[in-house]
Amino acid sequence: MAFLIRNTQTRYGWIAILLHWLIGLLFIGQIALGLAMVRVTSQRTAFELIQLHKSFGLLLLGLILLRLGWRLANVMPRLPAKTGLLERRTASAAHFALYALQLLLPLTGWALVSASVLEIPTMPFDLFVMPNLPVAVSDAGEAWWRAAHAYLAYAAVVLVAVHVLAALRHHFRLGDTVLIRMILPSRQRDDTEPE
């Protein structure tokens, strides 16, 4: 069994697979953490959860930039030959939207804490103080960034659900390799278009 690092025209390599699942799990965890931290009654617990949320948000920002760089440096496996034009375009648009949300959510969160009048420093995993973004500090600015961050998070929940359902549809209903090739690159048949 070959140890496939880079993508090919029919398969994802290990780096793309690991980044996909790591980012996916962290992204879903961040949504859950974000929902939990605004619902706890203890201020101390809320503060600790917010700091953890900020830490993982900045980690996700770094990972998604790494993933985007890896995607640009690699070929993308083709969709199965039987995939229609509308589904191809929808898949491209959905992936673009997922990448955009994965970038915008941490950036709007960072802008939110940068605009906060409380001026609580962001210390990712208690390692260093993260500088604020150059945004105006005000109650109005903080409220605007908070709303933007929340609406983007709700949009992300919907898009992630659609992404998961589409992958399950490919696997269970269409019986192709779209899901399998994102799990293990060496165990799949080739059902993509011929070169």
C-alpha angles and dihedrals in degrees: 000000000000120000100233112201102165129047122259130199090270105029144042117235125231095263093056091044094049093046091048095053096038092050092042094052093043091047093052090043090052091053090051092046091048091053092046098047094058092050102051117103099209111089092206093052091045090051092050092047091049091051090049091047091052091048094051090043092058091044089053091049090055093046094049091051088051090048093049090050091049091049092052091049095050138059116251117235111248122247118250114285092246093059110117126231095251092052091048091053092044091050091051092048092047092050091048090050092048091052091046092051092046088056099038097048096060091039093052090045090052090048089049093056090041091055094045116119088213089069093205108174120241111232110181106221087337090286103115142342112267113218117239123249115255097261128131115269109230142123090247093050092047091050092049094050091044091054092046091050092048095047091048089050091053090048088051092053090055094045094047090050091051090047092052093046091049091051091049090048090054091050104041105025104030096029095216131135100255093110098032094055089057090055105044123003098202100052108067142093120236111251098154128111118288116256 
